[in-house]
């Protein structure tokens, strides 16, 4: 991680997790969108995985990433709805040291403009765990595009004002 001046963009180490019982590397369009978007923003992909919608498998991957000093942000797509196996919020929320309540609220407001009242079925959430920011969004590519463009891109941009999460994330990497 190169140290940058306060007004030059800083690259973060980011991991992408797709939660799905049906997605593969060949058809994971939402995960692939996130990989391309974070690369276009100048961030470094540290890992990408697909896991089935199982609380313990989700937690196992996230716990390893949270402990990895090279990973400062995690983007999770899928498992945030209300179907029988959707369990991303139940898997992820207990790992948070702090919740970012505004993420889900603003995501649903943005999503309402696109899909109307169906947005109430999204349990998008975000939080900090060991100074790693974790954003969980629905599994559709459209939802990932909305979350990235409307929220995540700016919050991972060290030059975005008045505030962003980069300063919080750098606390851990400076002590590593």
Buried (B, 14 or more C-beta within 10 A) or exposed (E): BEEEEEEEBBBBBBBBBBBBEEBEEEEBBBBBBBBEBBEEBEBBBBBBBBBEBBBEBBBEBBEEBBEBBBBBBBBBBBBBBEEEEBBBBEBBBEBBEEEBEEBBEBBBEBBBEEBEEEBEBBBBBBBBBBBBBBBBBBBBBBBBBBBBEBBBBBBBBBEBEEEBBBEBBBEBBEEE
